[in-house]
């Protein structure tokens, strides 16, 4: 049962519960024994530096703060960067966007209850596959590295095919104390014990992204969720503002203090996770004038969840309160208005109820005899 909402000022957010994983969060030393060193498995030494033995100046615990070269572009030549920018056209410039918007219905801000429906095919049985799917339609084979295929083609294909994608709004601080806030859809939670996230950074003309650099310099961040009513502010954060202009000011989002890391939480977010860097992998050597791409693995060290959005034990987040936004292809976003449920089945229970499964077992046994 969800907690009853508390009374708050109309200008304040409901309070957030700080969840310290005292019972299930293992020690940092034990953690690094459980999670294999990626560098020792398959990474080039120059790509990833495992600094588990280093000591963080603020917390007397091992960290994976990365010390990498500040030469974030494969070429520091202004001409090379200029040429790269000319070919960097992954952002849709929204031609005639206002005209298209004028013909569209308004966004439904009613916060109507999210509808829970039956599953798509309640009569589905084991072995049915996908009834009604036309399997005669051919598939096209695409070589992502073909000489005549531009990088932007892969970008557009992937973001439209791998969808929906959650958005992680990541807050960081540089070693000079500068603050940064940026949204990422190349982002996902990958484990719960230990709670682990991964975020991807694509290459771009010139220097690497501030978030990528800050994570390598300080080894920590705060991951914040994005709800429907936040999306305009979050989209504004992504504007290519000049250095020194605060994304917090641009968006109007509010900072809230974290418990373990120096970066700020986003107060408007229903859920936030303070996190520390576990590992960094640079992808490829980078093209002329372009920064290097990479992925960062993060371990959560504190959770924050809004009081009215969780249960007494801090075990779940209410979807009605979260109202998550997902990234789709192009400029499109998605929202959750309907859901359905499917239980996880157990073989020992299902085989006695399904004639098809029982027949599969019999065929298997007969095959073994032959």
C-alpha positions in Angstrom: 0.0 0.0 0.0 1.3 3.4 -0.9 1.8 6.0 1.8 -0.8 8.8 1.9 0.6 12.0 0.5 1.6 14.5 3.0 0.6 18.1 2.9 3.1 20.4 1.2 3.4 23.9 0.1 2.1 24.4 -3.4 5.6 25.5 -4.4 7.4 22.5 -2.9 8.0 19.0 -4.0 7.0 16.1 -1.7 10.0 15.0 0.4 12.3 12.3 -0.8 13.2 9.3 1.2 16.9 8.5 1.4 17.4 4.8 1.0 20.7 3.5 2.3 21.3 -0.1 1.2 22.7 -1.1 4.6 21.3 -4.6 4.3 22.1 -5.5 0.8 24.9 -3.1 -0.4 28.2 -5.0 0.0 31.4 -3.3 0.8 33.4 -1.6 -1.9 36.3 -4.0 -1.5 34.0 -7.1 -1.7 32.3 -5.5 -4.7 35.4 -5.3 -6.7 36.1 -8.9 -6.0 32.7 -9.9 -7.3 32.7 -7.7 -10.4 35.5 -8.8 -12.8 38.0 -6.1 -13.9 36.9 -5.4 -17.4 40.5 -4.3 -18.3 41.9 -7.8 -17.4 39.3 -9.5 -19.5 39.3 -7.9 -22.9 40.3 -4.2 -22.9 43.4 -2.6 -24.1 45.4 -1.2 -21.2 45.3 2.3 -22.8 41.5 2.2 -22.9 40.7 1.6 -19.3 42.6 2.1 -16.0 41.5 0.2 -13.0 42.2 2.4 -10.0 40.6 0.2 -7.3 43.7 0.8 -5.2 43.4 4.6 -5.4 41.9 6.5 -2.5 39.2 9.2 -3.0 40.1 12.4 -1.1 36.6 12.8 0.2 35.8 9.2 1.1 38.5 6.9 2.5 37.4 4.1 0.3 38.6 2.6 -3.0 37.3 4.3 -6.1 37.5 3.8 -9.9 38.1 7.5 -10.7 39.8 7.5 -14.1 42.9 9.6 -15.0 42.9 9.9 -18.7 44.4 12.2 -21.3 42.7 15.5 -21.7 43.3 15.3 -25.4 39.7 14.1 -26.0 39.8 14.4 -29.7 41.9 12.3 -32.0 43.0 15.5 -33.6 43.3 18.9 -31.9 43.4 20.6 -35.3 40.8 23.3 -35.6 40.5 22.4 -39.3 39.8 18.8 -38.5 37.2 19.7 -36.0 35.6 22.1 -38.5 35.5 19.4 -41.1 34.0 16.9 -38.7 31.3 19.4 -37.7 30.3 19.8 -41.4 29.6 16.1 -41.5 28.0 15.8 -38.1 24.3 16.0 -39.0 22.6 13.6 -36.5 20.3 16.3 -35.0 17.0 16.9 -36.7 16.7 20.6 -37.1 13.0 20.4 -36.9 12.0 22.0 -40.3 8.5 23.4 -40.1 8.1 22.1 -36.6 5.7 24.8 -35.5 3.5 24.2 -38.6 3.3 20.5 -37.8 2.6 21.1 -34.2 -0.3 23.4 -35.1 -2.2 20.5 -36.6 -1.7 18.1 -33.7 -4.0 17.6 -30.7 -2.9 19.0 -27.4 -1.1 16.9 -24.8 -3.4 15.2 -22.3 -2.3 16.7 -19.0 -5.3 15.2 -17.1 -3.1 12.6 -15.3 -5.9 10.1 -16.0 -5.2 6.7 -14.3 -2.9 4.4 -16.3 -5.2 1.7 -17.8 -4.3 -1.9 -17.1 -5.6 -4.2 -19.9 -5.5 -7.9 -20.7 -2.4 -9.2 -22.5 -2.4 -9.0 -26.3 -3.3 -12.6 -26.9 -4.9 -14.3 -23.8 -5.4 -17.6 -25.7 -1.7 -18.0 -26.6 -0.3 -21.4 -26.0 3.2 -22.9 -25.9 4.5 -23.3 -29.5 2.1 -20.7 -31.0 4.9 -18.2 -31.9 3.4 -15.0 -33.2 -0.1 -15.7 -34.7 -0.9 -13.5 -37.7 2.7 -12.3 -38.3 3.5 -12.4 -42.1 6.8 -14.2 -42.3 6.9 -13.9 -46.1 8.1 -10.3 -45.9 11.9 -10.3 -46.5 14.5 -8.7 -44.3 17.2 -6.4 -45.7 20.8 -7.1 -44.7 22.7 -3.9 -43.8 26.5 -3.6 -43.4 27.0 -0.8 -40.8 30.6 -0.3 -42.1 29.8 -0.2 -45.8 31.9 2.4 -47.6 28.8 4.3 -48.9 27.0 4.2 -45.5 27.2 7.4 -43.4 27.4 7.4 -39.7 24.1 9.3 -39.5 22.4 6.3 -41.2 23.4 4.0 -38.4 22.4 6.6 -35.8 18.9 7.0 -37.3 18.4 3.3 -37.7 19.5 2.4 -34.2 17.5 5.0 -32.3 14.3 4.2 -34.2 14.8 0.4 -33.9 16.0 0.2 -30.3 13.0 1.9 -28.7 11.6 2.9 -26.3 14.8 3.9 -24.3 14.7 5.2 -20.8 16.2 8.7 -20.2 18.8 9.2 -17.5 19.3 12.8 -16.5 22.8 12.8 -15.1 24.3 15.4 -12.8 28.1 15.7 -12.4 30.7 18.0 -11.1 34.2 18.6 -12.7 37.4 18.6 -10.7 37.3 22.4 -10.8 33.9 22.4 -9.1 31.9 23.2 -12.3 28.4 21.7 -12.5 26.9 19.8 -15.4 23.5 18.4 -16.1 22.7 16.3 -19.3 20.1 13.8 -20.5 21.1 10.4 -22.0 19.1 7.7 -23.7 22.1 5.5 -24.3 21.4 4.5 -20.7 20.2 1.5 -18.7 20.2 -0.3 -15.4 22.1 -3.6 -15.8 22.0 -5.2 -12.4 20.5 -4.8 -8.9 23.1 -6.6 -6.7 25.1 -4.6 -6.8 22.8 -1.9 -8.3 24.6 -1.1 -11.5 24.0 1.3 -14.4 25.6 1.9 -17.8 25.7 5.0 -19.9 27.0 5.5 -23.4 28.7 8.5 -24.8 28.8 8.9 -28.6 31.6 10.8 -30.3 31.1 14.3 -31.5 33.2 17.1 -33.2 35.9 18.5 -30.9 36.1 17.8 -27.2 34.3 14.9 -25.4 31.0 15.6 -23.6 31.3 17.3 -20.2 29.6 14.5 -18.4 32.0 11.9 -19.8 35.0 14.1 -18.8 33.6 14.8 -15.3 33.0 11.1 -14.7 36.6 10.3 -15.6 37.9 13.2 -13.4 35.7 12.8 -10.2 34.3 9.3 -10.5 30.8 10.1 -9.4 27.4 11.4 -10.4 23.7 11.4 -9.7 21.3 9.6 -12.0 17.8 11.2 -12.1 14.6 9.9 -13.7 12.5 12.0 -16.1 8.7 12.3 -15.8 6.2 13.7 -18.3 6.0 17.1 -16.7 9.8 17.5 -16.8 10.4 16.9 -20.5 10.6 20.5 -21.7 13.0 21.4 -19.0 15.1 18.3 -19.7 15.1 18.9 -23.4 16.3 22.5 -22.8 19.3 21.0 -20.9 20.5 19.5 -24.1 20.9 22.8 -25.9 24.5 23.5 -27.0 25.0 26.4 -24.7 28.5 28.0 -24.5 30.9 27.0 -21.8 30.1 28.5 -18.4 26.3 28.8 -18.9 24.5 26.7 -16.3 22.2 23.9 -17.5 20.4 24.3 -14.1 19.6 27.9 -14.9 18.6 27.1 -18.5 16.2 24.4 -17.5 14.9 25.9 -14.2 15.3 22.6 -12.5 16.2 22.7 -8.8 19.3 21.3 -7.1 19.0 19.1 -4.0 22.0 17.9 -2.0 23.2 14.3 -2.2 24.4 12.3 0.7 27.6 10.6 -0.6 28.7 12.3 -3.8 29.3 16.0 -4.5 27.0 16.3 -7.6 23.5 17.5 -6.9 20.2 15.6 -7.2 17.4 17.0 -9.4 14.6 17.8 -6.9 11.9 17.4 -9.5 12.9 13.8 -10.2 10.7 11.1 -8.5 13.8 8.8 -8.2 17.5 9.5 -8.1 20.6 7.3 -7.6 23.9 8.6 -6.4 26.6 6.6 -8.2 30.3 6.1 -8.4 32.3 5.0 -11.5 33.3 1.4 -11.6 34.8 1.2 -15.1 35.3 3.2 -18.3 35.8 1.8 -21.8 36.7 3.9 -24.7 35.2 2.7 -28.0 37.6 2.8 -30.9 40.3 5.3 -31.5 38.1 8.2 -32.7 38.0 9.8 -36.1 39.9 12.9 -37.1 38.3 16.0 -35.4 36.0 13.8 -33.4 36.0 13.0 -29.7 36.2 9.4 -28.6 33.1 7.5 -27.8 32.8 5.4 -24.6 30.7 3.6 -22.0 30.8 4.1 -18.2 29.7 1.6 -15.7 28.3 3.0 -12.5 27.5 1.6 -9.1 24.7 3.2 -7.1 25.6 4.1 -3.5 22.4 5.8 -2.4 18.8 5.9 -3.6 16.4 8.8 -3.2 12.6 8.3 -3.9 9.8 10.8 -3.4 7.8 10.0 -0.3 4.4 9.8 -2.1 5.7 7.5 -4.8 7.0 4.5 -2.8 5.8 2.0 -0.2 6.8 1.8 3.4 9.9 -0.4 2.7 11.1 1.7 -0.3 10.8 -1.4 -2.5 8.7 -0.1 -5.4 8.0 3.2 -7.3 4.4 3.9 -8.2 4.0 4.2 -12.0 1.2 6.7 -11.6 3.6 9.0 -9.8 6.7 8.3 -11.9 4.9 8.9 -15.3 8.2 8.1 -17.2 9.1 9.5 -20.6 10.9 7.3 -23.1 13.0 8.3 -26.1 12.0 7.0 -29.5 13.4 7.6 -33.0 14.0 11.1 -34.4 12.5 13.8 -32.1 9.8 11.5 -30.8 9.1 10.6 -27.2 6.7 8.2 -25.6 4.6 8.1 -22.5 2.9 5.3 -20.6 -0.9 5.3 -20.8 -1.6 1.5 -20.8 0.1 -1.5 -19.4 -0.6 -5.2 -19.2 0.8 -8.0 -17.0 2.3 -11.4 -17.7 3.4 -13.8 -14.9 6.7 -15.6 -15.0 6.0 -19.3 -15.4 7.7 -22.2 -13.8 8.4 -25.4 -15.9 7.4 -27.7 -13.1 3.9 -26.1 -12.9 3.4 -25.6 -16.6 4.4 -29.1 -17.9 1.5 -30.7 -16.0 -1.0 -28.2 -17.4 0.1 -28.1 -21.1 -0.4 -31.0 -23.4 2.1 -29.4 -25.8 4.8 -29.2 -23.2 4.2 -32.8 -22.1 4.4 -33.9 -25.7 7.7 -32.1 -26.2 9.0 -34.0 -23.1 7.8 -37.3 -24.6 9.5 -36.6 -27.9 12.7 -35.7 -26.2 12.7 -38.9 -24.2 12.0 -41.0 -27.3 14.8 -39.3 -29.1 17.2 -40.1 -26.3 16.2 -43.8 -26.5 17.0 -43.9 -30.2 
